[in-house]
């Protein structure tokens, strides 16, 4: 895997020559591998002439920087261009090496630059057009000019352009964007091509695009546009998969205007024509195409080859046309029930698709997706060998299969351990895995993360293999990792500069694979503690404090000059401020009315019956789920929706636990067993005896008339 550096000058038998000269001489003399002269040449010159491409190559400039390619610098005692330095590092230096760090620190400022960032932390509007030096272009085109002309961020030219175009091209993305066709909490379809007047003639599409990029949902302008343009721009589109529980079959073919088309093409035609739901035209289309263009997911999917494998390359006649076997399998499994007529007929019809494929591992074994073996002339993962068996239709009883199993089963197959081996567990203590450290394992260099993953996946904790690997690699692979902020909170998104590279505090913390308490750890933590860390409150601030009071996740407020959601504000203050602190009190006083509400509780002080299921908003849910659903929808206690939910579901879902519970199977002084699966009709509804037993036990007193 090593490469030859042709131009390196070395001394050969008292004369100066290049590594390329030695290689040419060996070739001319027809020196073969293993020959004494070959071995001698390698022992003398390998270190000087040969190098390996690193797995994670060093790049001189950070990913978000550009390079002054032709600028000349001093590197390795020679004057070369920045491009040459970068090429050298890419071939010779790993990103974690000292050589990489030193080159970045020494040459980064000269060779690397950030292009003019006109909008800073705000967003650039690619759809707005400007006139730059007499040419009409979008704001986004300025980025290419910054790059091609090497206009550096912070330069005088960058500042001049920013002052001219900032107000036109830059904006702050809304936290919750305005959606033109959202009305009373419901999203409608956009009639894109309709012409409207919005600062001049334009289309509904352009208006919707603009407001979603520029306006907060909470802004008055958003509400005004939603109301004023609703009738012109918004509607409910006709759907061919309109029945409950059905999905569109986009690839199915129909005849449209005398030509074959897919249901996806038909749906686009409906969208282009803006055909509305419940219109006569929609009804006509649904009658004609819904059976073909929609399907229901089966509860027990059809398996075209039960107990066998499907040929990867095979074809068969299905639905009056020749189809690939995997496509037939996919279609039937997503549309047909296993005991349906079409499934049973297809199993007979396409039996040529089925065969007993060779698999390296037995049914009860796992196949290792990470390990590689040499098969059929190339190195591939164990899972790819199984895929190759499928693609080449290698049968289970073939000699090729038996040979492959003998060669690969020990490497590729394993039984998942009940208690996985943890490399960094010592006694009852768990240590951090220093994943990027390298060790020699299984006759090759691997990271500690690779070793840990393999042992966790394949070996039992306490087994001989686990103990042996633990004893050999614990000191190298396991330690207490350096933590940037320790017990304090981490400002994850704050940007810092570490070793010449810009990164977030979170990236810095994750990358500190050095021992806690070491000098290196102390140096980093002391340098960045003020920027990256904050002290967690003992009693976290809750702006919506109080039992039964919730945060309205859909509401937004202006806090310290920034528009933010109540949910984000609550989380932010909760992570940083004390409940009794002035900041918390001020925020609660200013924003309680907007952000806080008394949550709707279906059962209030009573209990929810988790055994009882009801239909709510088209779905079957357990009564106990109501509390979370109502909380997620920000339903207030005094709202009409809360009253409606209580009126419909309180009697079915809520109860007060009795002091002595009703036991259905307590008969004549004896406790009998419950026939859990037996079915009965109770209060006009079918129930299992187990469900009825639980419901009565939770809700009814032993001496009640109902019991």
N, C-alpha and C positions, 0 to 999 in steps of 0.2 A: 503493500500500500504506500510505500515511500516514493518520493519524487526526486529527480536529479536536478541540482542547481548547476546548469551548464557553465555559467560564467565565473564561478568562484575560482580564484587563483590559489594554487597549492604548489608545493615543492615535490617533484617526482625525480628521484635519482639525481639530485643536485641541480635539476633544471626546473624553471618555473613554467607551469602549464595550467590549463583549466580542468575542471572536473569533466567537462565535455570531451577533452582530449583523452582522458583515461577511458571513458566509456567507448569512444571510437576505437581506441587501441584494442580493447577487449573484444569488440565486435570484429575488427579486422583479423585478429588472431584466432577467431572462432573459439574463444574460451567459453566452455559450457558451465552451467550452474553446478556447483559442487566440486569443480576442478580446483586444484591447489592454488593456482594463480588467481582464480576468482575469489576464493576465500581470503587470500593474502591482501588483495586489493580492497576488499570490504573492511577488513580489520584495520587497515591503515587509513582509509579515506572516507569511511561511511559517515562519521560524525561531521566532517567538513563539507561533504558533497551532497548529503541526502537529508531530506526533511519530509514530514508528514503534514498534510492539510488538517488543521485542527477541527474538531467536531463542532465547536461554537466559535467561528472565526471572529477576530477583532476587527471592528470598523473604526477608523479614525474619528469620524463624526457621528454624533447621535442621530437617531432615526428622523428626528424632526428638524435636522440641520442640513444645509447644502455645503458643497465644497468648492473652494477656489482651486480648480484642477491644475492650472498652469503656474500657480505661485510657487516659487522655489524656496526651499528650506534646507537647513543642515540636518542630515540624518545618517547615522552610522559612518561618521567621518567623510561624508560626501555631500555634494550639492545636488539635490534631486527635487522633482515636483511633488506637490501634495498628492497627486494621483498615484505616483510611484510609491510613496510611503504607504498609502492605503492598500495598494495591491500587495506590497510586501507583507503587511500585517495580516491581510486576509488569508495569505498562504502560510504564514509562519507562526502567528501568535494567537493563542486562545484569548477569549474575551476576559478571562479571569487572571491572566498572566501579568506579572510586573511590567513586562515589555509593553503590553497594551496600555496599562495605566500610565506609564511614564511618557509614552508617545502622545497620548491624549492630553496629558497635563502640559507637556512642553510645546506641542504643535497645534493643539486644538484651537487656540485663539487666532493663530495665523491662517490656518487652513480651512477652518469651519466658520460658518455664519448662519444666522437665522434671517430669512427674508423678511421684508417689511410686513409687519402684522398690523394692518390698518385698523382693524376692529378690536384688537386686544382680546379681552375676555368675552366680547359680544360676538354675534353672528354676522356673517357676510351674506347679503341678499343677492343671490345669483340671478334673480329674475328682473332686477331693476336695471335700466339702461342709462348710461351717462355718455358724455362727450369728452374723450381724453385726447388731447393734442390733435383736435380736429377730426377724430375718428369715433363713430358711434360703437359702443361695446357694452356688454353687461359688466356689472361690478366684479363678477367672478373672474372676468378676463384679466383684471389687474394682477391677479396672482401670478399668471404666466409672465407678465411683464416684469414683475418683481424678481422672478427667478431668472429669466433670460438676461436681464440687464444687471443682475446681481445687486439689487437695491437692498441694502442691509437695514435691518430693523434698528430704529433709533437714529438713523442718519438724517442729514438735513433734507435730502430729497424725499425720504420716507415721511418726515414730518410735514413737508409742504403738501404732498399728495393727501395725507390724512386730513389736514386742515380743510382741504378743498372738498373731499368726497365723503367724509365720515358721516355727516348727517343724512346723506342720501343712501349710502350703501350699508350702514351698520345698524343693527337693532338687537334688543335683548329678547331671546326666545321666551315665549310665555310659559309659565309653569304648567298651566292647564289651558291649552289653546282653544280659541273660539272655533266652533264647528258650525258652519252656516246652516246646515240642515238638521241641527239638533233642536227639537221643539218639545217642551214639557218633559225633558229627560229621555226622549225617544229619538234615535238616529234614523233619519229618512234618506232616501236616495237623492243624488244630485242630478238635475237635468242640465248637463254640462254645456250644451250648445246654445241654450236660450240667451238672447241678447238682452242686456239690462243696462241701466245708466248708473255708473258708479265712478264719480270723478271723470265722466266721459263715457262713451259707448264701450262696452266690454261684454264678456260672457259670464255666466254663472260660475263656470269653472275657474276663471281668473279671480273672481271675487272670493270664492271659497279658498283658493290657494293663498291669496293675500292675507285674509283674516286669520287663517290657521297658523301662519308664520308670524304675524305681527300683533295680534290682539289676545289679551287674556279673556277667558270665558266670563270673568266677573266684571269686565268693563262695560259701561253703558253702551258704547258704540257697538259692541258685539250683540247685545240684546236688541238694539234698534235695527240692525241689519237682519238678524234672524227673523224678526217680526215683519219687516217691510218687504223682504225678498222671498219669504216662504212660499207664497202662492205661485210666484213665477219660477223659482229655482228648485223647489223640493217636491218630492212625491214618493209614493211607495211603488217600487218597480214590480212588475209581474214576475212571478217565480214559477218555474216548471216543477220545482220540488216543494210544493206548497203544503203538502199534507204533513201532519205532525210525525216526527220520527223519520222523515225521509231525507236523503242527501242527493245532490245533483250528480248525475253520471256524465261528466264532461266529454268523455271519449266515445260515448255511444253515437251511432250514426243514424241520421234521419234524412228524408228527402225534403229539400227546401228550394222552392222555385224551380223544380224540375232537376235539381242537382243534389248530389250527396254532400252532406255537411255534418259536422259534429254538433252535439248539444251545446258545446262551448261556443261554437260559431252562432248558433241560434240565440243563445243568451246575449251575445254581443249585439246581435241584430235587434233584440228586444230593448236593450239599453240605448242603442243609437236612435231607435224610434220613440223612446220614452213611453213605452206602453205601460200603463198604470195597473196596479192590482185592482181586481173587481170590475175592470172594464169589460165590455162585450168582446173586444179583441183578445184580451187576456184569457177569458173563459174559453174562447174558441181554440187558442193555442194550447191551453192546459188539457182540454179534451183530446186534442190530436197527439200531443207529444209527451205528456207527463208519464204514461206507462213506460216509455222508452228512456226518457231523460232523468228519471229519478229511481232511487232504490232505498231499501231499508237494510240496516246492518242486522244480519241474522244472529239470534241468540245462541245457536249451536252451528257454527260455520261449517260449510261443506268442505270436506277433504277429498280432493279428486283421486288421491292415491293413499288411502288409509293404511297406515303401517308400513308404507314404502316411500321411496324418494321419487321426485319429479325430475325427469331428464332436462338438463339445461339447454341442450341444442335441439331437442326433438320438436316435431310439429305434429299436429293432428287436425282433423276437420271438426270444427265446432261452430255452431250458429251459422251454418252454411258457408263457412270460409275457413281457409287454412290459417291456424294460429300457432304461435309458439307455446309449448307446454307450460312454461312459467306464467305466461299471460293468462292461459286458461285457468290455472290454479288460482291466480290473484283475483280474477273476475268472480269465480265461483265462491271463493272463501269470503268475499265481501258482500255477496248478494244472495246466496242460496242457503237454505237450511240443510243440515246433514241428512235429514230424513225426507226431504222434499223430492218430488218427482224429477225435477230437472237435475238435481245432484246425482240421484241414483242412475238416471239415464246417461249422464255425462261420464260417470265412472265406468260404465260399459263401453261407451262410445270412444273414449280416449285412453283406453287401457294401455295403448302403446307408449304413452307418456311415462309409465310407471316402471321402476326397476329397483332391485335391492342394491343400493350403493355401498361401496366400501367406505368405512369410517375408521380412522386410526384408533379411536377410543371406543370402549364399550359404552352401553347406554347409561350405566350407573357412574361413569367417570366424567370428569371435566377435561376439556382440551385447553391447553395453555395458549392464550392468544398473543403472548409476548415473545415466546421462544421461537428460534429459527432453526431449520434443518436444511440439509442439502438434498434436493430432490429434483430429478429430471434435468440435471445440468445446471441448476441455479439454486441460490439460497432463498428460502421463503419461509414465512411464518407457518406454524403448525396448522392454523385455521385455513391458510391458503392452500395447503396440501389437500385438505378435505374438499375445498372448493374445486381444486383441479380434478379430483376424483369425479365430482359431479359433472364438470364441463366435459370430461373425456369419457363419461359413462363407464367408470371402472367398477365392476361388479364385486360384491362382497365375497363370493366364493372363488374369485380368480387368484391365480398364482401371484400376479402383480400386487394384489391387496395383501396377501399373506406375507410377502416380502417386505412391503412398506410397514406393516404392523410390527414385524420383528425389528426393523431398523429404527422406528420412530416412537413406539409406544412408551418406552421408559422415559424419553425426553418430553414428549408432548402431553402425556396423560397423567392425571392425578385424581385422587379422591379428596374432596374438600374437607379440611380438618374441622372437628367439632369446636375445638378451642384453638384458634390460629396462633402460630408462633409470633411473638412480638420481640423483635430484635432489641429494642430499647427498654424492655421491662426487666428490672432487677429486683427480685423479691416482690414487694407490693408497690414499689416506686416506679413511676414512668418518667423516662427522660426524653428530651427532644432528639429527633433524628436529624443528623447533619447530612442531609440528602446529597449534597454536591461533592462530598469527600469521595476520593477514589480508593478502591481496594482491589486486590487480585482475588477473584472468586471464580471457581469453575474454569481455571486455566485461562482467564482473560480479565482485562481491566474493566471493572464495572463501578458504578456509583453506589454509595450506601443505600440510596433510594431503591435501586434495582434489586439489591440483595434483600432489603427489608420486604419489598413487595413479593418477591419469590417465596420467602420463608413464610410470610403471612398467608399466602395463597395455598401453599402445598404442605406445610408441616404442622404437626400438633405442638402446642406449648408443652415443654417438658420432655419432648422426644429427644433421642440421641442426636439426630441431625440438628434440631433446634439448639440444643445445649452446646454442641460443637461450634456452630456458626456464631452463637452468642459469645462464647468464651474468646473466640479468635478476633471478632470484629467490634465488640462493644466499645473498647477504648477509642477506636478510630471513628466510629459512626455515631456514637451516642454521647450526649452532653446536655447541660442546661443551657439553652440558647439565649443569647443576648437579646433582651427586650428593650426597645427604644424608650418606652414610657413606663415600663413596670406595671404598677398597680393603677397608674393614672390613665386617663382617656387619651386616645390617639386621634389627632386631626388628620384623618385619612387622606383628604384631598389637597392639603396644603403642599405647594411646590417648594422644594429645596434643591440646592446644588451640592452634590456629593461626588468627590473625586472627578470633577470636571463634567459631570453629567447631571442634567435636570431630571428630577423624579419626584413622585409624591412621597409624603411621609410613610404611607402604607407600603409602597414599594421598597423604601429604605428599610423599614422594620422587617419585612419578609426576607430581605436579602442579607440580614445580619446573621450569617451562619458562623458566628464566633461565640466563644464560651462566655457565659454570664460571669461578671466579676473580673474579667481579664482587663489588662490595660487598654487593649484595642476597643473593648466594649465601653469602658468608662470614658474613653476619648470621644467616641461617637455620640453617646448619650448626653454628655455634658455640652457638646457642640450644638445639638439640635433640640434639646429639651424645651427651650423657650418657644421655638417655632412650631414644634410638632405635638407637644403634650399639654394637657390641661388637667386640673384636679377634679375628680368626680365628686359630686355632692353626696353628703351622707343621707339627706332626705331630699330626693329629687323633686324639682318643681313640677307641679301639675296645674296648668292654667284652668283645667276643668275639674277641679278637685271636688270630691263628694261622691257618695254612693249613688249609683244609678245615673250619674252625669257622664255623657260621652262627648268626644270631640267630633265635630262635623267635618268629615274628611273632604267634602266637596266645597267647603267655604274657603275664601282667601282673604287675607288682611295685608295692610301695609305695615311692615315692621322695620324700623331703622332705615327707612327709605327704600326698602326692597319689598316687592310684592311676593308673598309666599303663602302656601296653604296652611290652614290651621293645624293640620296633621304634622307638617314639617316643623312648624313653630313649636308645637308641643314636644316633639321628639328632641329638638335642639335644646330647648330650655331644660328638659328633663335630664339631659346628659351633662349639663354644665352648671345649673343654678340651684341653690337651696330653696326649699319651699317657703321658708320665712324670709328670704332675701328680698331686697328692695326691687331688684330686676324682675323677679317672679311676680311680686305683688303688683308692680306697675303693668306688666303684660296682662295679668289676669283682669285687672281693673279696666284696661283699655279694650280688651278683645273678648271678654267673657260672653257678651251678648251675641257677637257674631259667631264665635267658635264653639260655644257650649250649648248643650240641650239636654233635657231629661229624656233618657232612653225609654222607648216603648218596651214593656215587658209583658208578654202574653199572659203568664201565670202569676206575675207579681210575687206575692209571698208564698204562693203554692208551689207545687212541683210539676215538672213536665214529664209526660209519659213517653219514654223513649221506645216503648214497645208498640205504640200506636203510630201508624203511617197515614198521612193525609195528602190530598192533591193541592199544591199551592203553586200558582203561576206556571201551570203546565207540567210540574214535576212532582214525583212522589217523594215526600220527605218525612223523617221522623219528627214527632212533635218537639223533641228536645232541640232540634236544629233551628227552631224559630228564633231563639234568643240571638244566635250569631247572624242569622239572615237579616233580622230587623236592625241589628247593630250595624251590619255592613251597608245597609241601605239608608242609614241615618234617619230612621223613623222615630219621630218625637212622640212622647207620651200623650200630648194633647192634639195630635194630628188626626185627620179623618181616616187615614190609612190604618193607624193603630186601632181606632175604634172598630173599623170594619174587620180587621183580623181577629180581634177579641170576640166580636159578635159571631163570627163564623166558626172559630176553632176553640174557644175557651172550654166549652162543655166536653168536646172530644179529647182535648189534650191535657187539661189541668186537673189536679186533684190535691186533696189534703191527706197526708199520710195518716192512716188509722192507728190508734194505740195498740189494737190487737188485730192482726191481719187475717183476712179470709183465706182459708186453705181449701181449695177445691176438692182435694183428695183426702180430706179428713172425714171419714164416714164411720158412724157408729163407734166413735171412740178410737178408731184405728187410722194410722197414716198409711195410705196406699201409694204405690208408685204412679207417676204421671206418664201416660202414653203420649210422649212429647209430639210425635209426628201425626197422630190421629187427627182427622179433620171433622169439625162440627160447624153448625150454623148458629151464631150467637148475635142477637140483636140485628137480624137480617143480613149479617155479613159472614162469609166463610172465614174460619179461624182454625189454627192448629191448637190442640189441647195445651201445648207448651205455652203458646202466646196467651191464651185465655187464662191459664193458671197464673202467669206472671202479672197480667193486668188486674185480676181480682186481688191478688196478694198485695199489690201496691196501693190499690185504690179503695177497696171495700173493707169494712170492719167485719169481724167474725160474726157479730150478732146482727148484722144489717139484713134487711129484707132481701136485698139483691143477692147477698151471699147465700 
